[in-house]
């Protein structure tokens, strides 16, 4: 008895130590107080963590997959649309590879003008935006039936405000639209706005109808009723699984009776008199 008691105490201590270690490790990975030394050179130190971050003033910058339109006046040899490759570059005749990702239209035009000037006297270069596929934002809504946070990636087409996003979110009893959050991620200084979207709709208070930026996270938390529904769903989930198994077993049994020509089935064993012959 003494040996067993001592063994149980040691196991409890080890379990407690492991729990504390996991909690402390989790605290050090993310958040303003974290040094995240365990991430080494992989640590994100700028913005959302993109390889080609956006400009500080939120001006459009090209990213992989985007199409840009290069036009050099009176020089059709250089004028053409280009798709930014996964490595962030485009290929231009005579000049070869040029990095375009992470640059604004003005920056890229100036860069190309310098390079094209080696072949054309005083070139007039303009760069415009074609198709955009690299920019997106994220919308998270908690599923009241499953209790899981469903996060969707929405393509960013420019000039998107919060109300545009809310048109695709049910403003029902399970979602707390009085506390919608717009989260702008940053390794050290994330910005979080909490906005009463319900008052925007009902009373026209559009002060919180902010411009949505690429990589924004828009989170719609569950209401009190939504939390209760999630809790009840989790409580009844095992029974729902048992009901599905039982229903499947009944259907399988019925199919076996049909295939084997069971007499009881022919006499209406499952109700409704299916296949009954007097």
C-alpha positions as CSV (number, residue, x, y, z in Angstrom):
1,X,0.0,0.0,0.0
2,X,2.8,2.4,0.9
3,X,4.7,1.7,-2.4
4,X,1.5,2.2,-4.4
5,X,0.7,5.5,-2.6
6,X,4.3,6.8,-3.2
7,X,4.1,5.8,-6.9
8,X,0.7,7.7,-7.2
9,X,2.3,10.8,-5.7
10,X,5.2,10.7,-8.1
11,X,2.9,10.3,-11.1
12,X,0.8,13.2,-9.9
13,X,3.9,15.4,-9.5
14,X,5.1,14.5,-13.0
15,X,1.7,15.3,-14.5
16,X,1.6,18.6,-12.7
17,X,5.1,19.5,-13.8
18,X,4.2,18.6,-17.4
19,X,1.1,20.7,-17.3
20,X,3.0,23.7,-16.0
21,X,5.7,23.2,-18.7
22,X,3.1,23.1,-21.4
23,X,1.3,26.2,-20.1
24,X,4.6,28.1,-19.8
25,X,5.7,27.1,-23.2
26,X,2.4,28.2,-24.7
27,X,2.8,31.6,-23.0
28,X,6.2,32.1,-24.5
29,X,5.2,31.4,-28.1
30,X,2.8,34.3,-28.9
31,X,1.8,37.6,-27.4
32,X,3.4,41.0,-26.6
33,X,5.6,39.6,-23.8
34,X,7.0,36.7,-25.8
35,X,10.6,36.6,-27.0
36,X,9.7,33.4,-29.1
37,X,13.4,32.4,-29.1
38,X,12.4,28.9,-29.9
39,X,11.3,30.0,-33.4
40,X,14.8,31.2,-34.3
41,X,15.1,32.8,-37.7
42,X,11.6,31.7,-38.6
43,X,10.1,34.3,-36.2
44,X,7.8,36.8,-37.9
45,X,9.1,40.2,-37.2
46,X,7.0,42.4,-39.6
47,X,3.3,42.8,-40.1
48,X,1.2,39.7,-41.0
49,X,4.2,37.6,-41.8
50,X,4.0,37.8,-45.6
51,X,7.2,37.3,-47.6
52,X,6.3,40.5,-49.5
53,X,4.6,42.8,-46.9
54,X,2.3,45.7,-47.8
55,X,3.4,49.3,-47.8
56,X,3.2,51.1,-44.5
57,X,0.7,53.6,-45.8
58,X,-1.5,50.7,-47.1
59,X,-0.9,51.6,-50.7
60,X,-1.4,48.7,-53.0
61,X,1.7,46.4,-53.5
62,X,2.0,43.6,-56.0
63,X,2.1,40.0,-54.8
64,X,2.5,36.6,-56.3
65,X,-0.2,35.8,-58.8
66,X,-1.1,39.5,-59.5
67,X,-1.2,40.8,-63.0
68,X,0.5,44.1,-63.8
69,X,0.2,46.0,-67.1
70,X,3.5,47.6,-68.2
71,X,3.2,50.3,-70.8
72,X,6.2,52.1,-72.4
73,X,5.2,54.9,-74.7
74,X,6.0,54.2,-78.4
75,X,7.8,51.0,-77.4
76,X,5.6,48.0,-77.9
77,X,8.6,45.6,-77.4
78,X,8.4,46.4,-73.6
79,X,4.6,47.0,-73.3
80,X,2.8,43.9,-72.1
81,X,0.9,42.4,-69.2
82,X,2.9,40.3,-66.7
83,X,1.9,37.9,-64.0
84,X,4.0,38.0,-60.8
85,X,5.5,34.6,-60.3
86,X,5.7,32.7,-57.0
87,X,9.2,34.0,-56.4
88,X,7.9,37.6,-56.7
89,X,9.5,38.3,-60.1
90,X,8.5,39.1,-63.7
91,X,10.5,38.5,-66.9
92,X,10.9,41.4,-69.3
93,X,12.7,41.1,-72.7
94,X,16.4,42.2,-72.7
95,X,16.1,43.0,-68.9
96,X,15.3,39.4,-67.8
97,X,14.0,38.9,-64.2
98,X,12.9,41.9,-62.1
99,X,11.4,41.7,-58.6
100,X,7.9,43.2,-58.6
101,X,6.3,41.8,-55.4
102,X,6.3,44.1,-52.5
103,X,6.5,47.2,-54.7
104,X,3.8,49.8,-55.4
105,X,2.9,50.8,-59.0
106,X,5.0,54.0,-58.6
107,X,8.0,52.2,-57.2
108,X,7.9,49.5,-59.9
109,X,7.5,52.1,-62.7
110,X,10.5,54.0,-61.4
111,X,12.6,50.8,-61.2
112,X,11.6,49.7,-64.7
113,X,12.3,53.1,-66.1
114,X,15.9,53.0,-64.9
115,X,16.4,49.5,-66.4
116,X,14.6,50.3,-69.7
117,X,16.6,53.5,-70.1
118,X,19.6,51.3,-71.0
119,X,17.9,50.5,-74.2
120,X,15.4,53.4,-74.8
121,X,16.1,57.1,-74.6
122,X,14.1,58.8,-71.8
123,X,11.4,56.1,-71.7
124,X,7.9,57.0,-70.4
125,X,6.9,54.1,-68.2
126,X,3.6,53.5,-66.5
127,X,2.5,50.5,-64.5
128,X,-1.1,49.7,-63.7
129,X,-2.9,47.0,-61.8
130,X,-4.6,44.2,-63.6
131,X,-6.1,41.1,-61.9
132,X,-5.4,40.9,-58.2
133,X,-5.3,37.5,-56.4
134,X,-2.7,37.9,-53.7
135,X,-4.8,40.1,-51.4
136,X,-7.4,38.6,-49.0
137,X,-8.9,39.1,-45.6
138,X,-10.4,36.5,-43.1
139,X,-13.8,36.2,-41.5
140,X,-14.4,34.0,-38.5
141,X,-17.8,33.0,-37.3
142,X,-18.5,30.4,-34.6
143,X,-20.8,27.6,-35.8
144,X,-23.5,27.2,-33.2
145,X,-24.2,23.7,-34.3
146,X,-20.7,22.3,-34.1
147,X,-19.0,24.8,-31.7
148,X,-16.1,25.3,-34.1
149,X,-14.7,28.6,-35.3
150,X,-15.1,28.6,-39.1
151,X,-12.5,30.9,-40.8
152,X,-13.0,31.8,-44.4
153,X,-10.5,33.5,-46.7
154,X,-12.2,36.3,-48.7
155,X,-10.5,37.8,-51.8
156,X,-9.8,41.5,-51.4
157,X,-11.1,43.6,-54.3
158,X,-10.5,47.0,-52.9
159,X,-12.7,49.6,-51.1
160,X,-14.3,47.0,-48.8
161,X,-15.9,48.3,-45.6
162,X,-17.2,46.3,-42.6
163,X,-20.8,46.5,-43.8
164,X,-19.8,44.8,-47.0
165,X,-18.6,41.9,-44.9
166,X,-21.6,41.8,-42.6
167,X,-23.9,41.2,-45.5
168,X,-22.6,37.6,-45.6
169,X,-22.9,37.0,-41.9
170,X,-26.2,35.9,-40.2
171,X,-27.3,38.6,-37.7
172,X,-29.3,36.2,-35.7
173,X,-29.6,35.2,-32.1
174,X,-26.5,33.1,-32.0
175,X,-24.0,35.8,-33.2
176,X,-23.1,38.8,-31.1
177,X,-23.0,41.5,-33.7
178,X,-22.7,44.1,-31.0
179,X,-19.1,43.2,-30.5
180,X,-17.6,42.5,-33.9
181,X,-13.8,42.6,-33.9
182,X,-11.5,43.8,-36.6
183,X,-8.1,42.4,-35.8
184,X,-4.9,43.8,-37.5
185,X,-2.2,41.4,-36.7
186,X,1.3,42.4,-35.7
187,X,4.1,40.4,-33.8
188,X,4.2,43.0,-31.1
189,X,1.4,45.6,-31.5
190,X,-1.7,44.1,-32.9
191,X,-4.6,46.5,-33.2
192,X,-8.1,45.3,-32.3
193,X,-11.3,47.3,-33.0
194,X,-14.5,46.2,-31.3
195,X,-17.5,47.5,-33.3
196,X,-21.3,47.4,-32.7
197,X,-22.4,46.4,-36.2
198,X,-26.0,45.9,-35.0
199,X,-26.3,49.7,-34.3
200,X,-24.9,50.4,-37.7
201,X,-27.7,48.5,-39.3
202,X,-30.5,49.6,-37.0
203,X,-29.6,53.2,-36.4
204,X,-27.2,54.2,-39.2
205,X,-24.3,54.8,-36.8
206,X,-21.5,54.3,-39.4
207,X,-18.6,55.6,-37.3
208,X,-17.4,52.0,-37.0
209,X,-17.8,51.2,-40.7
210,X,-14.1,50.9,-41.1
211,X,-12.2,50.2,-44.3
212,X,-11.2,46.5,-44.4
213,X,-7.5,46.0,-45.3
214,X,-5.8,43.0,-46.7
215,X,-5.0,40.4,-44.0
216,X,-7.5,41.8,-41.6
217,X,-9.3,39.2,-39.4
218,X,-12.9,40.0,-38.8
219,X,-14.3,37.9,-35.9
220,X,-18.0,37.7,-35.0
221,X,-18.2,36.1,-31.5
222,X,-21.1,33.9,-30.4
223,X,-23.8,35.5,-28.2
224,X,-24.8,34.2,-24.7
225,X,-27.4,32.1,-26.4
226,X,-24.8,30.9,-28.9
227,X,-22.5,29.9,-26.1
228,X,-25.4,28.0,-24.5
229,X,-26.3,26.3,-27.7
230,X,-22.7,25.3,-28.3
231,X,-22.5,23.8,-24.8
232,X,-25.8,21.9,-25.3
233,X,-24.5,20.6,-28.6
234,X,-21.4,19.3,-27.0
235,X,-23.4,17.7,-24.2
236,X,-25.7,15.8,-26.6
237,X,-23.0,15.0,-29.2
238,X,-22.3,11.5,-27.9
239,X,-26.0,10.6,-28.0
240,X,-26.4,12.0,-31.5
241,X,-23.6,9.7,-32.6
242,X,-25.3,6.7,-30.9
243,X,-28.5,7.6,-32.6
244,X,-26.8,7.7,-36.0
245,X,-25.2,4.3,-35.3
246,X,-28.6,2.8,-34.2
247,X,-30.3,4.2,-37.3
248,X,-27.6,2.8,-39.6
249,X,-28.0,-0.6,-37.9
250,X,-31.7,-0.6,-38.4
251,X,-31.4,0.4,-42.1
252,X,-28.7,-2.4,-42.6
253,X,-31.0,-4.9,-41.0
254,X,-33.8,-3.9,-43.2
255,X,-31.7,-4.2,-46.4
256,X,-30.6,-7.7,-45.3
257,X,-34.2,-8.7,-44.9
258,X,-35.0,-7.4,-48.3
259,X,-32.1,-9.3,-49.9
260,X,-32.8,-12.6,-48.1
261,X,-36.6,-12.4,-48.6
262,X,-37.4,-12.5,-44.9
263,X,-41.0,-13.6,-44.3
264,X,-41.5,-11.2,-41.4
265,X,-40.5,-8.3,-43.6
266,X,-42.9,-9.4,-46.2
267,X,-45.7,-9.4,-43.6
268,X,-45.0,-5.8,-42.7
269,X,-42.4,-6.2,-39.9
270,X,-41.3,-2.6,-40.2
271,X,-44.7,-1.0,-40.3
272,X,-46.8,0.4,-43.0
273,X,-47.6,-3.1,-44.5
274,X,-44.7,-2.9,-47.0
275,X,-44.7,-6.0,-49.0
276,X,-47.6,-7.5,-47.1
277,X,-49.4,-10.4,-48.8
278,X,-52.4,-11.8,-46.9
